[in-house]
Amino acid sequence: MIDNSDSSRRKPSPLSGEAGLEEARLRQQAIGVKLRHLFDEVVNEPVPDEFLAILRSADEKAAGDKDGE
């Protein structure tokens, strides 16, 4: 059987008002902390040797192009 109760009347969220705002702020702070931690990990990773070789090659080519001008 279908429940015919008025579903348009929603109960107020237990996180409404000041408590909801505070929880949202805390959640945003936690996300920010985790993002900063992840960013720091990525920044501190070593650069792969293959990428360094590509950069060196590009630098040498750029230096050679300047000498030919």
Secondary structure as GFF3:
##gff-version 3
##sequence-region A 1 69
A	DSSP	alpha_helix	18	43	.	.	.	ID=ss1
A	DSSP	alpha_helix	49	67	.	.	.	ID=ss2
###
